[in-house]
Amino acid sequence: MKNKFVIMLICSTLLLAGVGGTIAYEVSKNSSDEIQVEVESDRVTERVVSVTDLSLYPGKEKTYTLKFNAKSVDEIDVSLGFKETEAGELKNYVIVTVSSGDKTETIGLNELLGGKTLTFSGKIEKITITYRMDENVGNEAQGAATKFDIRIKASAE
């Protein structure tokens, strides 16, 4: 009887430690996604990435990294167009920073979804897109959401 209790106590402790470790890992891991884009010479490559769950709260950010594999070319042209697919209020509270090399643009998500296209040219290996909600945003953003697509067009000369 005593042995069964000790074994059950050890198993319960290990189970709780595993669950706790998994939760700690999920909370602490970097919130980023990597998207590969293959670019071939004399072709326009188009790719659409759907953003359906930013799950942001004040002070939190989410980063996507676009990695470009340009075959047989050194320089490419990239344009990023943002289109809302489901209206939501989150766009009013999110600041977007898009960077590649020494070029960085910071703009409100509501302006991007309003039709602005971002362009980059040169030896582009990656573009990072970071969505951030300012830590001063209050309860007005609670439960806010939005869904949108990013249309990536890349071409090589």
Secondary structure as GFF3:
##gff-version 3
##sequence-region A 1 157
A	DSSP	alpha_helix	2	28	.	.	.	ID=ss1
A	DSSP	beta_strand	32	40	.	.	.	ID=ss2
A	DSSP	beta_strand	44	51	.	.	.	ID=ss3
A	DSSP	beta_strand	61	71	.	.	.	ID=ss4
A	DSSP	beta_strand	76	86	.	.	.	ID=ss5
A	DSSP	three_ten_helix	89	92	.	.	.	ID=ss6
A	DSSP	beta_strand	94	100	.	.	.	ID=ss7
A	DSSP	beta_strand	103	108	.	.	.	ID=ss8
A	DSSP	alpha_helix	109	112	.	.	.	ID=ss9
A	DSSP	beta_strand	117	122	.	.	.	ID=ss10
A	DSSP	beta_strand	126	133	.	.	.	ID=ss11
A	DSSP	three_ten_helix	139	141	.	.	.	ID=ss12
A	DSSP	beta_strand	147	156	.	.	.	ID=ss13
###
